[in-house]
């Protein structure tokens, strides 16, 4: 009976240093997400978020395959800031779309307490100041 061939771990660079529990970024054409390494096989394949990435850090095929990127706090902040900005823009757009009569009557805004109105006013004033003279 032939001995079972041991498959070598051929990961390179930062992928070689990954351990179970480390944070990584999964990116593709459409988005970036932060996940945790669940398992690493003896051959160097990495299980992250129910996907098995090859030794080069890729999952899937075609033009939109997922790939692992090294996690840094700066990258996580960038991803989170992008998501927050997008959510704020969507909420602002939706609020303005639904707020018929908002500018004429101000009824919906008047329903808020004074402190909340001051916070909103200060935010928009600070934001608008960034664009003065541009």
C-alpha positions as CSV (number, residue, x, y, z in Angstrom):
1,X,0.0,0.0,0.0
2,X,1.4,3.4,-1.0
3,X,1.9,6.1,1.6
4,X,-0.4,9.0,1.4
5,X,1.3,12.0,-0.2
6,X,1.6,15.0,2.1
7,X,0.5,18.2,0.3
8,X,2.8,21.1,1.0
9,X,1.6,24.5,2.3
10,X,2.8,26.9,-0.4
11,X,1.3,30.1,0.9
12,X,3.6,33.1,0.5
13,X,4.0,36.5,2.2
14,X,1.5,37.6,4.7
15,X,-0.8,34.6,3.8
16,X,1.9,32.3,5.2
17,X,1.7,34.1,8.6
18,X,-2.1,33.8,8.9
19,X,-3.4,31.9,11.9
20,X,-6.9,30.7,12.9
21,X,-8.7,33.7,14.4
22,X,-6.9,36.4,12.5
23,X,-8.9,39.1,10.7
24,X,-8.8,39.3,6.9
25,X,-10.5,41.3,4.2
26,X,-12.5,39.5,1.6
27,X,-12.8,41.7,-1.5
28,X,-14.3,41.3,-4.9
29,X,-15.5,43.5,-7.7
30,X,-18.5,44.8,-5.6
31,X,-17.4,45.0,-2.0
32,X,-15.0,44.5,0.8
33,X,-15.9,42.8,4.1
34,X,-13.9,41.9,7.2
35,X,-14.0,38.3,8.4
36,X,-12.0,35.9,10.6
37,X,-10.0,32.9,9.5
38,X,-11.9,29.8,10.7
39,X,-9.5,27.0,9.6
40,X,-6.2,26.4,7.7
41,X,-5.7,23.0,6.2
42,X,-2.3,21.3,6.2
43,X,-2.1,22.1,2.5
44,X,-2.5,25.9,3.2
45,X,-6.1,26.3,2.1
46,X,-7.9,28.8,4.3
47,X,-11.5,28.6,5.4
48,X,-13.1,32.0,5.9
49,X,-16.8,32.7,6.1
50,X,-17.8,29.3,4.8
51,X,-15.5,29.6,1.7
52,X,-12.3,27.7,1.1
53,X,-9.6,30.0,-0.3
54,X,-6.7,28.5,-2.2
55,X,-3.0,29.0,-1.2
56,X,-2.9,32.2,-3.2
57,X,-5.9,33.6,-1.3
58,X,-8.5,33.2,-4.1
59,X,-12.0,31.7,-4.0
60,X,-14.2,31.1,-7.0
61,X,-13.5,31.7,-10.7
62,X,-14.3,34.3,-13.3
63,X,-13.9,38.0,-13.3
64,X,-15.5,38.5,-9.9
65,X,-13.8,36.0,-7.7
66,X,-13.2,36.7,-4.0
67,X,-9.7,37.3,-2.8
68,X,-8.2,37.7,0.7
69,X,-6.4,40.9,1.5
70,X,-4.3,41.6,4.5
71,X,-6.3,43.2,7.4
72,X,-5.1,46.5,8.9
73,X,-7.0,48.8,11.2
74,X,-6.7,51.5,8.5
75,X,-8.4,49.2,6.0
76,X,-11.2,48.4,8.5
77,X,-11.7,52.1,9.2
78,X,-11.9,52.8,5.5
79,X,-14.5,50.0,4.9
80,X,-16.6,51.1,7.9
81,X,-16.4,54.8,7.0
82,X,-17.6,54.0,3.4
83,X,-20.5,52.0,4.7
84,X,-21.5,54.7,7.2
85,X,-21.3,57.4,4.6
86,X,-23.4,55.3,2.2
87,X,-26.0,54.6,4.9
88,X,-26.2,58.3,5.8
89,X,-26.5,59.3,2.1
90,X,-29.3,56.8,1.6
91,X,-31.1,57.9,4.8
92,X,-30.8,61.5,3.8
93,X,-32.0,60.9,0.3
94,X,-35.0,58.8,1.6
95,X,-35.8,61.3,4.3
96,X,-35.9,64.2,1.8
97,X,-37.9,62.1,-0.7
98,X,-40.6,61.3,2.0
99,X,-40.6,64.7,3.6
100,X,-43.1,66.4,1.4
101,X,-43.8,69.8,2.7
102,X,-40.6,69.7,4.8
103,X,-39.4,73.1,3.7
104,X,-42.7,74.8,3.7
105,X,-44.1,73.7,7.0
106,X,-41.2,72.1,8.8
107,X,-43.7,69.9,10.7
108,X,-41.6,66.8,10.9
109,X,-38.6,68.7,12.0
110,X,-40.6,70.7,14.6
111,X,-41.6,67.4,16.2
112,X,-37.9,66.8,17.3
113,X,-36.7,68.1,20.6
114,X,-34.5,71.2,20.7
115,X,-31.3,69.3,21.6
116,X,-31.7,67.0,18.6
117,X,-32.4,69.9,16.3
118,X,-29.2,71.7,17.5
119,X,-27.2,68.5,16.8
120,X,-28.6,68.3,13.3
121,X,-28.0,72.0,12.7
122,X,-24.4,71.9,13.9
123,X,-23.7,68.8,11.8
124,X,-25.0,70.4,8.6
125,X,-23.3,73.7,9.4
126,X,-19.9,72.0,9.9
127,X,-20.5,70.0,6.7
128,X,-21.4,73.0,4.7
129,X,-18.4,74.9,5.9
130,X,-16.1,72.3,4.3
131,X,-17.5,73.3,0.9
132,X,-17.4,77.1,1.2
133,X,-15.2,78.6,-1.5
134,X,-15.1,75.4,-3.6
